[in-house]
Amino acid sequence: MELTGSQIVIECLKEQGVDTVFGYPGGTILNIYDELYRHSNEIRHILTSHEQGASHAADGYARATGKVGVCFATSGPGSTNLVTGIATAYMDSVPMVAITANVAVNLLGRDSFQEIDIAGVTMPITKHNYIVKDITKLADTIRKAFRIAKSGRPGPVLIDITKDVTAAKTHYTKFTPEVLQRVTEDITEDDLQSALELIKKSKKPFIFIGGGCVISEAHDELKEFVDKVDAPVADTLMGKGAFDGTDPRYTGMLGMHGTKTSNLGVTECDLLITIGARFSDRVTGNAKKFARNAHMLHIDIDPAEINKNVKAHKSIIGDIKEVLQRLNSSLGQLNHKDWLAHIMELKEQYPLKYRKDMLTGPYILEKLYEITGGDAIITTEVGQHQMWSAQFFKYKYPRTFITSGGLGTMGYGLGACIGAKVGMPEKTVINIAGDGCFRMNMNEIATATRYNIPIIEIIFNNHVLGMVRQWQTLFYEQRYSHTNLNDKVDFVKLAEAMGAKAYRITKMDEVESVLREAIALNEPVLIDCTIDSDEKVWPMVAPGAAIEDVFSEEDLKK
């Protein structure tokens, strides 16, 4: 049958099983929006307050569901407003397809109104991108984009379609997407046997997991592997929930704000089994001193990550779920009782601590965990509240902690929270924010109220840019250059003006009742929590230091 380009876009989205699109209309994409209007009973569109909110919502939807997130934007500033969200998804390997429209082919390259080379702009921050100037190539391009976004190591793909293509007509044939196979062609028997030999010889193995374990849905295989190796487990921000955070062998996060147990344990181990993590600088500290007593076994789907930041003695390239299945089938039960006993001693000696005499972020998070039983999806912005969320809420399952790890995007969490709730409506979804981050994209509260998306926004309001101020305190002799936010903005009134229910908490004894009421309401809620401006995230590794040099507030006082 013959269809317009706009009809082909919608039909291809339906082929791919897309049920939700986040976006913002404009002139060049009007034909697509007009066709979307005719299919509103099949594809839900969420109009965000800003295109950046649309890209973050598509990202949060993808992380929470495991599906490809989709966002729309018009040309020029509409498309450039997606850039931060696309880069965020790229850094954290999130499957997303961003569809933008551009001026007609005959207007390209003429500095036409709202024309920009968005394919050129996003080339370094997409897995692939396209500009479609020929109607006959549109359907295949969309299908390729979805396949690329979700295959192998996932990532965002951008499709820019000229406006004349959205109006032109061509023949369309319906297509059923092929089921993607797991990446196994690079998994060799030699690599598996070398890995097994290392594991069996080790006396002090440590397992370090990253976001790849979540993406590959390897939760069960990882649990079996940990049981067989009989080793402690640390994770990255991206890896949270891949291994049960309530398991006694779990030692917490590794790196700059990792636990002392994880940092010291990795420093002491004789084998570091790294699964689906890329050794970012926030994890390794001084890379030359990182795990220097250990052999390094690196398992990852992306060969570009092997030996990029840390030298691996042995590696296996392939889908983590498949690799772990093969290792588990050949691995007998090992026993590292003495090593685990030592790690448990470190856990007892160096627990995470916070002040119990005042309202703090960690106290609120522990109460939130207690009330929800951990059965919630937590999204975050970036900063101190993000680190506290990683430290003090226990994640039992994958896709329950959603945060910007690689890019560290302030303003990410609220849009991601909306996307996660749309994708997982039966779940309690809560965004943890700092007041500095909330200011960046707080207009998305209006999106939540417009559609009555029952998210909970909790602001740790310390009236400063908390993490930047922490660095200024510790490393810049308390020169607080432009990090104080002492002004007259009232977040409670702001939220109410946008149609949300809002609370203010200033005391510890107010926390439980407000949290319980907010969860029970099943409507958009904002909770403004006043905390001290000098509260810090502990422990910490100074920039450029080795992770074994992790220090706490008590260490600093000494």
C-alpha positions in Angstrom: 0.0 0.0 0.0 1.1 3.6 -0.6 1.6 5.8 2.5 3.0 9.2 3.4 6.3 9.5 5.2 4.4 10.4 8.4 2.2 7.4 8.1 5.3 5.2 7.6 6.9 6.6 10.8 3.8 5.7 12.8 3.5 2.3 11.2 7.1 1.5 11.8 6.8 2.5 15.5 3.8 0.1 15.8 5.9 -2.6 14.1 8.5 -2.1 16.9 5.9 -2.4 19.6 6.3 1.2 20.7 3.4 2.2 23.0 4.7 5.6 24.3 6.5 8.6 22.8 7.7 11.6 24.7 8.1 14.8 22.8 7.3 18.4 21.8 5.8 19.4 18.4 7.0 22.2 16.1 6.8 23.3 12.5 8.9 20.7 10.6 7.5 17.7 12.6 3.8 18.7 12.2 3.0 16.1 9.6 4.2 13.3 12.0 2.2 14.8 14.9 -0.9 15.0 12.7 -0.6 11.3 11.9 0.2 10.6 15.6 -3.2 12.2 16.4 -5.0 9.6 14.3 -3.3 6.8 16.2 -3.6 8.2 19.8 -5.5 5.0 20.8 -2.4 2.9 19.9 0.6 5.2 20.8 0.4 7.4 23.8 2.2 10.7 23.5 3.5 12.5 26.6 3.9 16.3 26.0 6.8 17.3 28.2 7.6 20.9 29.3 10.9 20.9 27.4 12.5 18.7 24.9 15.3 17.8 27.3 12.6 16.5 29.6 11.3 14.3 26.7 14.8 12.8 26.1 15.3 12.1 29.8 11.8 10.6 30.0 12.5 8.3 27.1 15.7 7.3 28.8 14.0 6.6 32.1 11.3 4.6 30.3 14.0 2.5 28.6 16.0 1.8 31.8 12.9 0.8 33.8 11.4 -1.4 31.1 14.3 -2.7 29.0 12.5 -1.5 25.9 13.7 1.2 23.4 12.6 4.7 24.6 11.4 7.0 21.9 11.3 10.8 21.8 10.2 13.4 19.1 11.4 16.9 18.5 11.2 19.5 15.8 14.1 21.1 13.9 16.6 23.7 15.2 16.3 24.4 18.9 13.9 21.5 19.4 16.4 19.0 18.2 19.4 20.7 20.0 17.4 20.6 23.3 17.5 16.8 23.0 21.3 16.8 22.9 22.0 16.5 26.7 19.5 13.7 27.0 21.0 11.8 24.0 24.5 12.2 25.5 23.3 10.9 28.9 21.8 7.8 27.2 25.0 7.3 25.2 27.3 7.4 28.2 25.1 4.9 30.1 24.3 2.5 27.1 20.6 3.2 27.0 18.5 2.1 24.0 16.8 5.1 22.7 15.5 6.4 19.3 15.2 10.1 18.9 13.2 11.2 15.9 13.6 14.8 14.7 12.4 16.6 11.6 14.3 19.1 9.5 13.6 21.6 6.8 12.8 20.4 3.3 15.7 19.0 1.2 15.8 22.1 -1.1 16.2 24.3 2.0 19.1 22.3 3.6 22.4 24.2 3.8 20.8 27.6 3.3 20.6 28.7 6.9 16.9 28.3 6.7 14.6 29.1 9.6 15.2 26.6 12.4 17.6 24.5 10.3 20.5 22.8 12.0 22.7 19.8 11.1 21.5 17.7 14.1 23.1 14.6 12.6 26.4 16.3 12.7 25.8 17.7 16.1 25.0 14.3 17.6 27.5 12.2 15.7 29.9 11.8 18.7 27.0 11.0 21.2 25.0 8.5 19.3 25.6 4.8 18.5 24.5 5.8 14.9 22.5 8.5 13.3 20.7 9.1 10.0 19.3 12.0 7.9 16.5 10.7 5.6 16.1 12.7 2.4 14.6 9.9 0.3 11.1 8.6 1.2 11.9 5.2 -0.2 14.6 4.7 2.5 12.5 5.8 5.5 11.0 2.5 6.6 14.3 0.6 6.4 16.1 3.4 8.2 13.7 3.3 11.2 13.9 -0.4 11.4 17.7 -0.3 11.3 17.7 2.4 14.0 15.7 0.2 16.4 17.9 -2.8 15.7 21.1 -0.8 16.4 19.7 0.9 19.5 18.9 -2.4 21.2 21.6 -4.8 19.8 24.9 -5.6 21.4 25.9 -2.8 23.7 22.8 -0.6 23.5 22.7 3.1 22.8 20.8 6.1 21.3 20.2 6.4 17.6 18.9 9.6 16.0 16.8 9.8 12.8 16.4 13.2 11.2 13.7 13.4 8.6 13.3 16.3 6.2 9.8 17.7 6.1 9.2 17.0 2.4 9.9 13.3 3.2 7.2 13.3 5.9 4.7 14.5 3.2 5.8 12.4 0.2 4.3 9.0 -0.6 5.8 5.6 -1.4 4.9 1.9 -1.2 5.0 0.4 2.4 5.1 -3.2 3.3 4.6 -4.3 6.9 7.6 -5.9 8.5 7.9 -8.1 11.6 11.1 -7.3 13.5 13.5 -10.2 13.9 14.3 -11.4 17.4 17.7 -10.2 18.3 20.2 -12.9 19.2 22.6 -12.4 22.1 26.2 -11.6 21.1 28.1 -14.9 21.4 30.4 -15.1 18.4 33.5 -13.8 20.3 33.1 -16.1 23.3 35.8 -18.7 22.8 36.5 -21.9 24.6 40.1 -20.8 25.2 38.9 -17.6 26.9 36.4 -19.5 29.1 39.1 -22.0 30.1 41.6 -19.3 30.9 39.0 -17.5 33.1 38.1 -20.7 34.9 41.8 -21.4 35.7 42.2 -18.0 37.2 39.1 -18.4 39.2 40.0 -21.8 40.5 43.5 -20.7 41.5 42.4 -17.6 43.3 42.5 -17.5 47.2 41.0 -14.0 47.5 38.6 -13.4 44.6 36.4 -10.2 44.4 33.6 -9.7 42.0 32.9 -6.3 40.6 29.8 -5.6 38.6 28.6 -2.8 36.4 25.7 -1.8 34.2 26.3 -4.5 31.7 24.9 -7.0 34.2 21.6 -5.1 34.3 21.4 -4.6 30.6 22.0 -8.3 29.8 19.3 -9.4 32.4 21.9 -11.6 34.1 20.5 -11.3 37.6 20.0 -15.0 38.1 23.2 -16.1 36.4 25.2 -13.6 38.5 23.7 -15.0 41.7 24.6 -18.5 40.7 28.1 -17.4 39.7 28.7 -15.6 43.1 27.4 -18.6 45.0 29.8 -20.9 43.2 32.9 -18.6 43.4 32.0 -17.8 47.0 33.3 -14.2 46.8 32.3 -10.7 47.9 30.6 -8.4 45.5 30.9 -4.6 44.8 29.1 -2.6 42.2 29.1 0.6 40.3 26.2 3.1 40.2 25.0 1.5 36.9 25.3 -2.0 38.4 23.0 -1.5 41.3 20.3 -4.2 41.7 22.1 -6.6 39.4 23.1 -8.4 42.6 20.9 -8.3 45.7 22.0 -5.4 47.9 20.7 -7.3 51.0 22.9 -10.3 50.4 25.6 -10.6 53.1 28.4 -10.9 50.5 27.4 -7.5 49.0 30.0 -4.9 50.2 28.5 -1.8 48.6 29.7 0.6 45.9 33.3 0.8 44.8 35.3 4.0 44.1 35.3 7.7 45.1 32.2 7.4 47.4 32.4 3.6 47.7 32.5 1.8 51.0 35.8 1.3 52.8 35.0 -2.5 52.7 34.8 -2.5 48.9 37.8 -0.2 48.3 40.0 -2.1 50.8 38.8 -5.5 49.7 39.5 -4.8 46.0 42.9 -3.5 47.0 43.7 -6.7 48.9 42.2 -9.3 46.5 44.3 -11.5 44.3 41.7 -11.7 41.5 39.2 -9.0 40.4 36.5 -10.5 38.3 35.0 -7.4 36.6 31.7 -8.0 34.8 30.0 -5.4 32.6 31.9 -2.4 34.0 34.2 0.0 32.2 36.6 1.1 35.0 35.7 4.8 35.0 38.0 7.2 36.8 35.4 7.6 39.6 35.7 3.9 40.3 39.5 3.4 39.9 40.9 6.5 41.4 44.6 6.4 40.5 44.4 3.7 37.8 48.1 2.8 38.2 47.4 1.8 41.8 44.0 0.2 41.3 43.8 -3.5 42.4 47.5 -3.7 42.0 47.7 -7.0 43.9 45.2 -8.7 41.7 45.0 -10.5 38.4 42.3 -8.9 36.3 39.6 -10.9 34.6 37.3 -8.6 32.5 34.0 -9.8 31.0 32.3 -7.3 28.7 30.2 -7.2 25.5 32.2 -4.3 24.0 35.8 -5.2 23.0 36.7 -1.5 23.0 36.4 -1.6 26.8 39.0 -4.3 27.3 42.4 -2.7 28.3 41.0 0.8 27.7 41.4 2.1 31.3 42.8 -0.9 33.2 45.0 -3.7 31.8 43.3 -7.1 31.9 45.2 -10.3 32.3 42.4 -12.3 30.8 39.1 -11.3 29.2 35.9 -12.7 27.7 34.0 -10.7 25.1 30.3 -11.4 24.8 26.8 -11.1 26.2 27.2 -11.4 30.0 24.2 -13.6 30.5 25.6 -16.1 28.0 29.1 -15.9 29.4 28.0 -16.5 32.9 25.8 -19.4 31.8 28.8 -21.1 30.2 31.1 -20.4 33.2 28.5 -21.7 35.6 28.1 -24.9 33.7 31.8 -25.6 34.1 32.4 -24.2 37.5 32.2 -26.4 40.7 31.6 -25.1 44.1 34.5 -23.2 45.5 35.2 -22.2 49.1 36.7 -19.0 50.3 35.6 -19.0 53.9 38.6 -17.3 55.4 38.6 -14.5 52.8 34.9 -13.9 53.2 35.3 -13.8 57.0 37.9 -11.1 56.6 35.6 -9.1 54.4 32.8 -9.4 56.9 35.1 -8.1 59.6 35.8 -5.0 57.4 32.0 -4.6 57.0 31.6 -4.6 60.7 34.6 -2.3 61.2 33.6 0.3 58.6 29.8 0.6 58.3 28.3 3.6 56.5 27.5 6.3 59.1 25.5 9.5 59.3 24.5 12.0 62.0 21.5 10.7 64.0 20.7 14.0 65.8 19.4 15.9 62.9 17.4 15.6 59.6 19.7 14.2 56.9 19.4 12.7 53.4 20.6 9.2 54.6 17.9 9.2 57.4 15.2 10.0 54.8 16.5 7.3 52.5 16.6 4.7 55.2 13.0 5.6 56.2 12.0 5.4 52.6 13.5 1.9 52.3 11.8 0.8 55.5 8.4 2.0 54.3 8.6 0.6 50.8 10.5 -2.6 51.7 12.8 -1.7 48.8 9.9 -2.3 46.4 10.3 0.9 44.5 12.1 2.4 41.6 14.5 5.2 42.7 15.6 7.8 40.1 18.0 10.5 41.0 19.6 13.8 39.9 23.4 14.2 40.3 25.3 15.1 43.4 25.3 14.3 47.1 21.7 13.0 47.1 22.7 10.7 44.3 25.5 9.2 46.3 23.4 8.9 49.4 20.7 7.1 47.3 23.3 4.6 46.2 24.6 4.1 49.7 21.5 4.0 51.9 18.7 2.4 49.8 19.1 -1.3 49.2 18.5 -2.4 45.6 17.4 -6.1 45.4 16.5 -6.2 41.7 17.8 -4.7 38.4 16.2 -1.7 36.8 15.2 -0.2 40.2 18.0 2.4 40.4 18.0 4.9 37.6 20.6 7.6 37.5 23.0 9.5 35.2 26.3 7.8 35.8 28.6 8.6 32.9 27.6 12.1 32.0 26.5 13.1 35.5 23.5 15.2 34.2 21.9 17.6 36.7 18.3 17.9 35.8 18.0 14.3 34.6 16.0 12.6 37.4 12.6 14.2 37.2 12.1 13.4 33.5 13.5 10.0 34.0 11.1 9.5 36.9 8.2 10.4 34.7 9.4 8.0 32.0 10.0 5.2 34.5 6.5 5.6 36.0 4.8 5.6 32.6 6.7 2.4 31.7 6.1 0.7 35.0 2.8 2.1 36.3 2.3 -0.5 39.0 5.6 0.5 40.7 6.2 3.3 43.3 8.6 5.6 41.5 10.5 8.3 43.5 13.0 10.9 42.3 15.6 12.0 44.8 16.9 15.5 44.0 19.0 18.3 45.3 17.7 21.8 45.2 20.3 22.8 42.6 19.3 20.0 40.2 15.6 20.5 40.8 15.9 24.1 39.5 17.2 22.9 36.2 14.1 21.0 35.0 11.5 21.6 37.6 9.0 22.6 34.9 8.5 18.8 34.4 6.3 18.8 37.5 3.7 20.3 35.2 4.1 17.3 32.9 3.4 15.0 35.8 0.3 16.9 36.9 -1.0 17.3 33.3 -1.2 13.6 32.9 -1.7 12.8 36.6 1.5 10.6 36.6 1.8 9.8 40.3 5.5 10.3 40.9 7.1 11.5 44.2 9.8 14.2 44.0 11.9 14.4 47.2 14.2 17.4 47.4 17.2 17.4 49.8 17.2 21.1 50.1 20.5 22.4 51.6 20.4 25.8 49.8 23.7 25.1 48.2 25.2 23.1 45.3 26.1 20.4 47.8 28.7 18.2 46.1 30.5 21.2 44.6 30.5 22.9 48.0 31.9 19.6 49.6 34.8 19.9 47.2 35.3 23.6 47.9 35.4 22.7 51.7 37.9 19.9 51.3 40.1 21.0 48.5 39.5 24.8 47.9 40.0 26.2 51.5 36.3 26.9 51.8 36.1 29.4 49.0 32.4 29.0 48.2 32.4 30.5 44.8 28.9 30.7 43.5 27.6 27.6 45.2 25.2 29.2 47.7 21.5 29.2 46.7 20.1 31.3 49.5 17.2 33.0 47.7 13.5 33.3 48.1 12.3 30.4 45.9 9.6 28.3 47.7 9.5 24.9 46.1 6.3 24.0 47.9 4.4 27.0 46.5 6.0 26.3 43.1 4.8 22.7 43.1 1.3 23.7 44.2 1.2 26.3 41.4 1.9 23.5 38.9 -0.9 21.4 40.4 1.0 19.0 42.6 0.5 18.1 46.3 3.4 19.5 48.3 4.9 19.1 51.8 7.8 20.6 53.7 9.8 18.6 56.2 12.2 20.2 58.6 12.3 17.6 61.5 13.1 13.9 61.7 9.7 13.1 63.3 7.9 14.4 60.3 9.5 12.1 57.8 7.6 8.8 58.2 4.1 10.2 58.2 4.7 12.4 55.1 6.3 9.6 53.2 3.5 7.2 53.9 0.9 9.8 53.0 2.7 10.7 49.7 2.9 7.0 48.7 -0.8 6.4 49.5 -2.0 9.5 47.6 -1.3 8.1 44.1 -0.9 11.5 42.6 2.1 13.8 41.8 3.7 14.9 45.1 6.7 17.1 46.0 8.4 16.9 49.4 10.8 19.7 50.2 13.2 18.5 53.0 15.4 21.1 54.6 18.8 19.7 55.5 22.1 21.2 56.7 24.3 22.8 54.0 27.5 21.3 55.4 26.4 17.7 55.4 28.8 15.6 53.3 29.0 12.3 51.5 31.3 9.9 53.3 33.6 8.0 52.8 35.5 9.7 50.0 38.6 9.2 47.9 40.4 12.4 46.9 40.8 13.1 43.2 43.9 11.3 41.8 44.4 9.2 45.0 44.3 5.4 45.2 41.0 3.9 46.3 42.8 2.4 49.3 43.3 5.9 50.6 39.5 6.2 51.2 38.8 8.4 54.2 35.8 9.2 56.5 34.9 12.2 58.5 36.5 10.6 61.5 39.8 10.1 59.6 39.7 13.8 58.5 39.4 15.0 62.1 42.3 12.8 63.2 
